[in-house]
Amino acid sequence: MTSKPAAQILTEVGQRIRLRRAAEGLNLGQLARLTGISGPALSLIETGKRDARLTTLARIAAALRVPLEALLADGTRERETARPPVGQGYDLKDFL
């Protein structure tokens, strides 16, 4: 199982934030005021150029009136179906 590269995850989360912000009719300045996060910092998050902390994403989610999971979830069940059955452990041979 391979995971998505970090840059792709950041880009996808940023796109979800931007889409939700637009759906709420907010510009970056307005979201900045609601979150206490600067407009330039929000822009970097939306473009996937800044790796936001979980607490920062929680503030953004609260301002956008969505659960934090809505910003993080990619809409697929990939992670759940890719998990090995309980009790099979982890394959760490590449890390030893």
C-alpha positions in Angstrom: 0.0 0.0 0.0 1.4 3.4 -1.0 0.1 6.6 0.4 -0.4 9.8 -1.5 2.6 12.1 -1.6 2.4 14.9 0.9 2.2 17.7 -1.7 -0.9 16.0 -3.3 -2.6 15.8 0.1 -1.9 19.5 0.9 -3.2 20.5 -2.5 -6.4 18.5 -2.1 -7.1 19.9 1.3 -6.4 23.4 0.1 -8.8 22.9 -2.8 -11.6 21.7 -0.4 -11.0 24.8 1.8 -11.2 27.1 -1.3 -14.3 25.5 -2.6 -16.1 25.7 0.7 -15.0 29.3 1.2 -16.4 30.2 -2.2 -19.6 28.3 -1.5 -20.0 30.5 1.6 -19.4 33.6 -0.4 -16.3 34.6 1.6 -13.1 36.1 0.3 -9.7 35.5 1.9 -9.9 38.6 4.0 -13.2 37.7 5.4 -12.0 34.1 6.3 -8.9 35.6 7.8 -11.0 37.8 10.1 -13.1 34.8 11.1 -10.2 32.5 11.8 -7.5 34.9 13.1 -5.2 33.5 10.4 -3.6 36.0 8.0 -4.8 36.2 4.4 -1.4 35.4 3.0 -1.2 32.3 5.2 -4.7 31.2 4.2 -3.7 31.6 0.5 -0.6 29.4 1.0 -2.8 26.8 2.7 -5.3 26.9 -0.1 -2.6 26.5 -2.8 -1.0 23.6 -0.9 2.2 25.5 -0.3 1.8 25.5 3.5 1.4 22.5 5.7 -1.2 23.7 8.3 -1.4 22.3 11.8 -4.4 20.4 12.8 -5.5 23.2 15.1 -5.3 25.6 12.2 -7.4 23.4 10.0 -9.9 23.1 12.9 -10.2 26.9 13.1 -10.8 27.0 9.3 -13.4 24.3 9.5 -15.2 26.1 12.3 -15.3 29.3 10.4 -16.6 27.5 7.3 -19.2 25.7 9.5 -18.1 22.2 8.4 -16.7 19.4 10.4 -13.0 19.1 10.3 -13.4 15.7 8.6 -15.0 17.5 5.6 -11.7 19.2 4.9 -9.6 16.1 5.3 -11.7 13.4 3.7 -11.1 12.8 0.1 -14.6 11.3 -0.5 -13.3 7.8 -1.1 -13.1 4.8 1.2 -9.6 4.0 0.1 -8.0 4.1 3.5 -10.6 1.8 5.0 -10.4 -0.7 2.3 -6.6 -0.7 2.1 -6.2 -1.6 5.8 -5.0 -5.1 6.6 -7.3 -7.2 8.8 -6.9 -6.6 12.5 -4.1 -8.6 14.1 -2.0 -8.9 11.0 0.4 -6.3 12.2 2.6 -4.0 10.1 5.2 -4.7 7.5 8.2 -2.7 8.7 10.9 -4.6 6.8 11.8 -1.5 4.7 12.4 0.5 7.9 14.8 -1.9 9.6 
